[in-house]
Amino acid sequence: MSRKIFDALHDALMCAHPDDKCAQVASLWWDWQAGAVFDRAAAPPHAIDDAGRPNRPELVEPSALRSRRIGSREGHGAMIHAICHIEFTAINLALDAAWRFRDLPDDYLGDWLRVAADEARHFGLLRTHLRTLGYDYGDFPAHAGLWDMARRTAHDALVRMALVPRVLEARGLDATPPIMDKLRAIGDQAALDILDIVLSDEIAHVAVGDRWFRHLCAQRGLAPEATFLLLFNTFDAPRLQPPVNEKARLEAGFSESEIETLANQRRPAA
């Protein structure tokens, strides 16, 4: 009997237990790679205020997150926890992209299943490492900024591809090397090895978003870079924070001129 793909995606998306969510994602990706027959029949997508997640970590405003010295045990744990939370949220973002936007080729669905599986693997690696430091996922507060953008872009696949992979996930390409420098300074080789994997995979994930953003622009007769800049400003997206990882962004599909334009953007006046 064929598996109902969109029902299975929704079940994984709304699953609150991290281990169960990761297992469901792995099963879906395994079946997809194995050529399983999927039934696309499902109820139409609906608004989701919050995807499945455990009761902890407590979600707070970014300004409420306390700064800690990475040289301290607590600061070290808090940094790994923050990355772990980003990867957990990224599982939900990939699942939602696959479940919500259905008028796209099978390759689109396969791309986002692969991304979800990668994010689940990253989460597992980081959580295991966090436990070696004496903490677990949920032990520190976190913020919900990534999922907030998913809610804001739920109406249009083109807008989602522009503002989640090409803005929020691309910011991770910039942020990861400085984080690795801090971890290198305290001798955390295990975390560096994990982040090497994460950074390589995240370039590919941003490239997936770039691919489908350009695909949708072509469908609608839109110029990709002008459209991206318009959406970037319309949604008051987070501005680039130096240093910009130009090499990684170029590999992910940005042009040099686009990176320069984005680097020169200023937040609109209130």
Secondary structure, 3 states (H helix, E strand, C coil): CCEEHHHHHHHHHHCCCHHHHHHHHHHHHHHHHCCCCEECCCCCCCCCCCCCCCCCCCECCHHHCCCCCCCCHHHHHHHHHHHHHHHHHHHHHHHHHHHHCCCCCHHHHHHHHHHHHHHHHHHHHHHHHHHHCCCCCCCCCECCHHHHHHHHCCCCHHHHHHHHHHHHHHHHHHHHHHHHHHHHHCCCHHHHHHHHHHHHHHHHHHHHHHHHHHHHHHHHCCCHHHHHHHHHHHCCCCCCCCCCCHHHHHHHCCCHHHHHHHHCCCCCCC
